[in-house]
């Protein structure tokens, strides 16, 4: 097969940190509030603007609170787990590595007694009909390392008694999150909007706030996790008074991404762009004789972290180590050619490829990439036969 002539204009297909928005340059950071306290009046105004713009773009309900917290999405999730769980039993859902990490947090670190764990192998969802939403429930909306997402929230009762805690880091700004079914939503800037690292977002429903103000965990909480004081919510966290010092350079970059997102029509425009990107890859997979989605149910195929496996029957003729090596060699060849960076499967996932298709990626670059995928696979296969 002849090497393609056209390369993707932007080869950044990493699933985190993700590609910057189209047209981004460092000039977008010129208005960053540098050398000033984040607690100064202008500093608080910047942080409040980021919160307000988040509400506008995502369509967060007016009675939900939005806070900027430390530690990226991991910090935001763990603040929720350590501050809210223990009041009642909890159902944990995991179908990939990050969901499994939250299971470890709850079962082995918090060591809660009343825990039900529902898991599924990579490519599938757990049995959602078994989940009891009168208990607390912890889950990812999109399996970042499996490419398997929830198709809806019909399994969550509207009159639930428990809290739903949703890690939405690779879903927010690309998928339709039904906030009325979600009590805690978390994500990080470096995912769908291509922002910079270390900052997380914590979105709380009125029910989640009530839990914080009426329940005190049996364990001590470090300062960086504390959302209440004397039994009352620390409201400043949700008005730009962050728990610790944020990077105002990163804040400016997040604001730039939010304003770009608003220019596309907000969440609807972002979803449409991401789904159009997925269609490019789906059309290619449908015609491919060697690649398939890792997700087994088409309704659950992620439109952000698109995970692929090698489906060529030839692969089964190799030993196990060689089977695992083929997609790694494929990803390395694409990297060496400068046409796709960081597209290997996550270290805990089955061997394969993971290609980011969020709205900061352009469809024409994905279309160009598919030609290189076919060329690279043929090159790798030829080295074995």
Secondary structure, DSSP 8 states (H G I E B T S, - for coil): ----S---S--B--SSS----TT--GGGGTT--TTS-TTSHHHHHHHHHHHHHHHHHHT--TTSEEEEEESHHHHHHHHHHHHHTTSS-EEEEESSHHHHHHHHIIIIIS--SSEEEEE--TTS---GGG--TTSEEEEESEETTTTEE----TTS-TT-SS-EEEE-TTTTTTS---GGG-SEEEEETTSTT---SSEEEEEE-HHHHHHHHH---SS---GGG--EETTEE-GGGGGT--SS---HHHHHHHHHHHHHHHHTTTHHHHHHHHHHHHHHHHHHHHH-SSEEES-SSGGGB-SSEEEEEE--GGGGGS-HHHHHHHHHHHHHHHHHTTS-BS-B--TTS-SSEEEE-STTS-HHHHHHHHHHHHHHHHHHHHTT-
